Amino acid sequence: MKDFSSMSLFWLYKKTMTVGRPLIGAVLSRRVAQGKEDPARLDERCGIPSLPRPAGALMWVHVASVGEAQSMLPMVSLFLDQNPSAHVLITSVTRTAAELLAKRLPPRSFHQYLPVDRTKWVRRFLDHWKPDVVLWAESELWPVMVVELNKRHLPVALLNARMSPKSFRNWSRAKGMAEQILSSFTVILTQTEQDKNYYTALGGRSVVVTDNIKYCAEPLPCDAAELETLRQAIGGRPVWVYASTHAGEEELALDVHRQLEKSFPDLLSVIVPRHPERAAQLDSFFQENGASVDFRNQKPIPDSSTKLYVVDRLGELGLFYRLAQIACIGRSFSDDGGGGHNPLEAALLGCAVLHGPDIQNLQDIYDQMDRNGAAIPLAHKSDLPPALASLFSDLGRLATQRQKGYDFAQSKTHILKTIIEELEPVFLMAHLPVLKAEQK
């Protein structure tokens, strides 16, 4: 297909977003009804701030989801430590990321929702916040926002950039518009060499491979006293956690537990749904299937009668990764097409990591872990029960597998230093001190 001019396509996109105001409003209302938007903060999606802009330098960090949010926190802390009078604005689209950040953001940092990509709303957002430097940690490129940043001559870095072959083919049909957007970034830091080739071919400049920023994430936090209480309650039981589950995976967890409890009668299966608001739906499912399940909000401390334990609270993976010996990573067996969540969080906390075949969102991380024996890939749902049984039956092998995962995750800690070095021109353009990679 012949490439359209960037001006024509961009004009058409802006016009569509402008006249589509009623449709956008309807979409936002539906998302509120689905629990995907915070009704008390819906104005933020229209570029209306709910907080004043603090005085002094402001770094704006935009993240795609919980994983990127967690990964960017070390950099946020470094920036604040090295710039005592500065502040950090972090934006996201997802409500889950907002709730996680509310618990973990350091002082002098705060969260707002990213406005929908309409010119009026984007300009209102930028006019209020006036960021000095922008770190964009999402591969979803919102044309109006990116071009408006460029018009204001702001230094902007695209971090953790990735592009699927399908997306590259689509953007290649609109190469002029792609170049207009990508040339707005001061630097582009990609996950893989293939990503670098795609972004360069579409007009990106200063494109560098730095690996995945999810390697930068520090171990997930937890409350030490609560951890000790749960350890006392669980004792020496074999424990596995199915982390960040999506539709279809709770059914798999139930099936797995029923198969394994024949050989491991004191087995504790912990299910941590990606979206805790599904708790009522899950309760109905387990009741319909005659399963005895305890929910964390109703039973904060499991006892010897607890066999299946659903953690219907947000931000507690750090706690349960420390309690479990094995973790199966969610959305790698799900009914929604999969994609896989971050396996490094489990590996960093000493879990043996298992995953299904649907891992395309973090393919490179999983491939590296699998090649290094740091994770165990499973081709089919039916492979999960025997894989768990094999590990629980051979404690020596289980210990070795846990160590391999931990060693792999630790070997990637240099990634933060690499990313910070590549961001040097961005901070120089902003007339801000260049970050130093020493961590607290």
C-alpha positions in Angstrom: 0.0 0.0 0.0 1.3 3.4 -0.9 2.4 5.6 2.0 0.2 8.6 2.8 1.7 12.0 3.6 2.4 12.5 7.2 0.5 15.8 7.2 -2.7 14.2 5.7 -2.7 11.3 8.1 -1.9 13.4 11.1 -4.6 15.9 10.3 -7.1 13.1 9.8 -6.2 11.6 13.2 -6.5 14.9 15.0 -9.8 15.7 13.3 -11.2 12.3 14.2 -10.2 12.7 17.8 -11.7 16.2 17.8 -15.1 15.4 16.3 -15.1 12.0 18.2 -15.7 13.8 21.5 -19.1 12.1 22.2 -17.7 8.7 21.3 -14.7 9.2 23.6 -17.1 10.2 26.4 -19.1 7.1 25.9 -16.0 4.9 25.9 -14.8 6.5 29.2 -18.2 6.0 30.7 -18.2 2.4 29.8 -14.7 2.0 31.2 -15.9 3.6 34.5 -18.8 1.0 34.6 -16.2 -1.8 34.1 -14.0 -0.5 36.9 -11.2 0.4 34.5 -11.4 4.2 35.2 -11.5 6.0 38.5 -14.8 8.1 38.4 -13.4 10.5 41.0 -10.5 11.3 38.7 -12.1 11.2 35.3 -11.3 14.8 34.7 -7.6 13.9 34.5 -8.3 11.9 31.3 -9.5 15.2 29.9 -6.3 17.0 30.8 -7.8 18.7 33.9 -5.2 18.4 36.7 -6.3 17.4 40.2 -3.1 18.7 41.8 -1.1 22.0 41.5 2.2 22.0 39.8 5.1 22.1 42.3 7.8 24.7 41.9 11.1 23.8 40.5 12.2 21.2 38.0 9.7 18.5 37.0 10.5 15.1 35.4 7.5 13.5 33.8 7.5 9.7 33.5 4.8 7.9 31.6 4.4 4.2 32.1 2.3 1.7 30.3 1.3 -0.6 33.1 2.2 -2.0 36.5 5.4 -3.7 35.2 6.8 -0.5 33.7 5.7 1.4 36.8 7.6 -0.9 39.1 10.7 -0.8 36.8 10.9 2.9 36.7 10.8 3.5 40.5 14.6 3.0 40.9 15.2 5.8 38.3 12.6 8.0 40.0 14.3 7.6 43.3 17.7 8.3 41.8 16.5 11.5 40.2 14.9 12.7 43.4 17.9 11.8 45.5 20.2 13.7 43.1 17.9 16.7 42.6 16.7 17.7 46.1 14.3 20.5 45.0 12.8 18.6 42.0 9.6 16.6 41.7 8.4 13.7 39.5 5.0 13.4 37.8 4.1 9.8 36.8 1.2 9.1 34.5 -0.5 5.9 33.4 -3.7 4.9 31.7 -4.5 1.9 33.8 -6.1 2.1 37.2 -4.1 -0.8 38.5 -0.9 1.0 37.9 -2.3 4.1 39.7 -3.2 2.1 42.7 0.2 0.4 42.9 2.0 3.8 42.5 -0.1 5.3 45.3 1.5 2.8 47.7 5.1 3.0 46.4 5.9 6.4 45.2 8.6 8.2 47.2 8.1 11.8 48.5 8.1 14.6 45.9 6.5 12.3 43.3 2.8 11.9 42.4 0.5 10.3 39.9 -2.0 11.6 37.4 -3.8 9.8 34.6 -2.7 10.5 31.0 -5.2 12.6 29.1 -6.9 11.1 26.0 -5.0 12.1 22.9 -7.2 15.1 21.9 -5.4 18.3 21.1 -7.3 20.5 23.5 -6.8 18.0 26.4 -3.2 17.4 25.6 -2.4 21.1 25.5 -4.2 21.7 28.7 -2.2 19.0 30.4 1.1 20.3 29.1 0.3 23.9 29.8 -0.3 23.1 33.5 2.5 20.7 34.1 5.3 22.2 32.0 7.7 19.3 32.4 11.4 19.9 32.0 12.2 16.3 30.8 10.0 13.5 29.7 10.7 9.7 29.9 8.1 7.8 28.0 8.1 4.1 29.0 5.4 2.8 26.7 5.5 1.6 23.1 2.0 3.0 22.5 2.7 6.2 20.7 0.0 8.9 21.0 0.6 11.1 18.0 -0.9 14.4 19.3 1.0 14.2 22.6 4.3 13.3 21.1 4.1 16.0 18.4 3.0 18.6 21.0 6.0 17.7 23.1 8.2 18.3 20.1 6.6 21.7 19.4 7.6 22.7 22.8 11.2 21.6 22.2 11.2 19.3 25.2 13.8 16.6 25.6 11.9 13.3 25.4 13.3 9.7 25.7 11.4 6.7 24.6 12.3 3.8 26.9 11.8 0.1 26.6 10.6 0.5 23.0 9.4 -2.6 21.3 7.6 -3.2 18.1 6.0 -6.4 16.7 6.4 -7.3 13.1 2.7 -6.6 12.6 3.1 -3.1 14.0 6.1 -2.5 11.8 4.2 -3.5 8.7 1.3 -1.2 9.7 3.6 1.8 10.5 5.5 1.2 7.2 2.3 2.0 5.3 2.2 5.4 7.0 6.0 5.9 7.1 5.7 9.7 6.9 3.6 9.9 10.0 5.8 7.4 11.8 8.9 9.5 11.0 7.1 12.6 12.2 6.3 11.0 15.5 9.6 9.1 16.1 11.8 12.0 15.2 10.3 13.9 18.1 12.2 11.7 20.5 15.7 12.8 21.6 16.7 9.2 22.1 15.0 5.8 21.7 16.1 2.9 23.9 14.9 -0.4 22.5 14.6 -3.9 24.1 16.2 -5.8 21.2 18.3 -5.4 18.1 15.2 -6.2 16.0 13.3 -3.4 17.7 16.2 -1.0 16.9 16.1 -2.0 13.2 12.3 -1.3 13.1 12.5 2.1 14.8 15.5 3.2 12.7 13.8 2.2 9.5 10.7 4.2 10.5 12.7 7.4 11.1 13.8 7.1 14.7 17.1 8.9 15.7 19.7 8.0 18.3 18.2 4.5 18.6 20.1 2.3 21.0 19.6 -1.3 22.4 19.5 -1.3 26.2 17.5 -4.4 26.9 14.3 -4.4 28.9 13.8 -1.9 31.7 12.0 -4.6 33.7 15.4 -5.9 34.5 15.8 -2.7 36.5 13.0 -3.4 39.0 14.0 -3.8 42.6 12.5 -6.7 44.5 8.8 -6.2 45.2 8.2 -4.9 48.7 6.3 -6.5 51.6 5.5 -5.9 55.2 8.1 -7.9 57.2 5.8 -8.5 60.2 3.0 -9.8 58.0 5.5 -12.0 56.2 6.6 -13.6 59.4 3.0 -14.1 60.6 2.1 -15.9 57.3 5.3 -18.0 57.5 4.4 -19.2 60.9 0.8 -20.0 59.8 1.9 -21.9 56.7 4.9 -23.7 58.3 6.6 -26.3 56.1 3.8 -26.9 53.6 4.6 -27.0 49.9 3.4 -23.7 48.4 3.0 -22.6 44.8 1.6 -19.3 43.5 -0.2 -18.7 40.3 0.6 -15.0 39.8 -1.3 -12.3 38.0 -3.9 -14.7 36.6 -6.4 -13.9 33.9 -9.6 -15.5 32.6 -9.2 -19.3 32.3 -6.2 -19.5 34.6 -8.1 -19.8 37.9 -9.9 -22.8 36.3 -6.4 -24.3 35.5 -5.2 -23.6 39.1 -8.2 -25.5 40.5 -7.6 -28.4 38.2 -3.9 -28.5 39.1 -4.6 -28.4 42.8 -7.1 -31.3 42.6 -4.5 -33.4 40.7 -1.6 -32.6 43.0 -3.3 -32.8 46.4 -3.6 -36.6 45.9 0.2 -36.8 46.2 0.7 -33.7 48.3 -2.2 -33.5 50.8 -0.9 -30.4 52.6 -0.4 -28.5 49.4 -1.3 -24.8 49.5 -2.2 -23.3 46.1 -2.2 -19.4 46.1 -4.0 -17.6 43.3 -3.3 -13.9 42.8 -5.6 -12.5 40.1 -4.2 -9.7 38.1 -7.4 -7.7 38.7 -8.6 -8.3 42.3 -12.0 -6.7 41.4 -12.8 -10.1 39.8 -13.1 -11.6 43.3 -16.9 -11.9 43.3 -16.8 -13.6 39.9 -14.1 -16.0 41.1 -16.1 -16.8 44.2 -19.1 -17.8 42.1 -16.9 -20.0 39.9 -15.3 -21.9 42.8 -18.7 -22.4 44.5 -20.2 -23.7 41.3 -17.3 -26.2 41.1 -17.6 -27.3 44.6 -14.2 -26.0 45.6 -13.4 -24.9 49.2 -11.5 -21.6 48.7 -10.5 -18.9 51.2 -10.2 -15.3 50.1 -7.6 -13.0 51.7 -9.9 -10.2 52.4 -12.2 -12.5 54.3 -9.5 -14.7 55.9 -6.2 -12.7 56.2 -4.3 -15.6 57.7 -4.7 -19.1 56.1 -4.8 -22.0 58.4 -4.3 -25.8 58.0 -7.8 -26.1 56.5 -6.9 -23.7 53.7 -6.1 -25.5 50.4 -6.9 -22.8 47.8 -6.1 -19.2 48.8 -7.2 -16.3 46.5 -5.3 -13.0 47.2 -8.0 -10.5 46.3 -5.8 -7.5 47.2 -3.6 -5.4 45.0 0.2 -5.2 45.5 0.8 -8.3 47.5 2.9 -10.4 45.1 6.0 -9.4 47.0 4.6 -11.1 50.0 3.5 -14.3 48.3 6.6 -14.7 46.1 8.5 -14.8 49.4 6.2 -17.5 50.8 6.1 -19.7 47.8 8.7 -22.1 46.4 7.3 -22.1 42.9 5.6 -19.5 40.8 3.6 -20.0 37.5 3.4 -16.6 35.7 -0.1 -15.5 34.7 -1.4 -14.7 31.3 0.8 -17.3 29.7 -2.1 -19.9 29.7 -5.1 -17.5 29.7 -8.2 -17.4 27.5 -7.6 -13.8 26.3 -4.7 -14.4 23.9 -2.0 -14.2 26.6 1.2 -12.2 26.4 2.8 -13.1 29.8 3.5 -11.0 32.8 6.9 -10.2 34.3 8.8 -13.4 35.5 11.7 -11.5 36.9 9.8 -10.4 40.0 9.3 -14.0 41.0 12.9 -15.0 40.2 14.3 -12.1 42.3 12.4 -13.4 45.3 13.6 -16.9 45.0 10.8 -18.7 43.2 11.3 -21.4 40.7 9.6 -19.9 37.6 7.2 -21.8 35.3 5.3 -20.3 32.3 3.0 -21.3 29.5 3.5 -20.7 25.7 1.7 -17.3 25.4 4.6 -14.9 26.3 4.8 -12.6 23.3 4.7 -9.4 25.3 7.9 -10.3 27.1 9.3 -12.8 24.6 12.9 -11.8 24.8 13.0 -12.0 28.7 11.4 -15.4 28.6 13.7 -16.6 25.8 16.8 -15.6 27.8 15.5 -17.2 31.0 14.6 -20.4 29.2 18.0 -20.6 27.5 19.8 -20.1 30.8 17.7 -22.6 32.6 16.3 -19.8 34.8 12.7 -20.7 33.9 10.8 -23.8 32.9 8.7 -23.4 29.7 5.5 -25.5 29.4 3.9 -26.1 26.1 0.4 -27.0 27.3 -1.8 -26.7 30.3 -1.5 -30.4 30.9 2.2 -30.0 31.5 1.7 -27.9 34.6 0.7 -30.5 37.1 3.6 -32.9 36.4 6.1 -30.0 36.3 5.0 -28.9 39.8 4.9 -32.5 41.1 8.4 -33.1 39.8 9.8 -30.0 41.6 8.0 -30.7 44.9 9.2 -34.3 44.8 12.8 -33.4 44.3 13.8 -30.7 46.8 17.4 -30.7 45.5 16.2 -29.9 42.0 13.8 -27.3 43.3 16.5 -25.5 45.2 18.7 -25.5 42.1 15.9 -24.2 39.9 15.2 -21.4 42.4 18.9 -20.4 42.5 19.2 -20.4 38.7 16.3 -17.9 38.4 17.7 -15.7 41.1 21.2 -15.7 39.7 19.8 -14.8 36.2 17.8 -11.9 37.5 20.7 -10.6 39.5 23.0 -10.8 36.5 20.9 -8.2 34.7 21.2 -5.4 37.4 23.6 -3.5 35.2 20.8 -2.5 32.8 19.9 0.5 34.9 23.4 1.9 34.6 23.3 1.4 30.9 20.0 3.2 30.5 21.1 6.1 32.7 24.2 6.5 30.6 22.2 6.7 27.4 19.8 9.3 28.9 22.7 11.7 29.4 21.8 13.9 26.4 18.2 14.2 27.5 19.1 15.6 30.9 21.8 17.9 29.4 19.1 19.4 27.0 16.9 20.0 30.1 19.7 21.8 31.9 19.5 19.2 34.7 22.3 17.3 36.3 23.1 14.1 34.5 22.0 11.1 36.6 24.6 9.0 38.3 23.9 5.3 38.5 24.9 4.7 42.1 21.8 3.4 43.9 20.9 3.9 47.5 
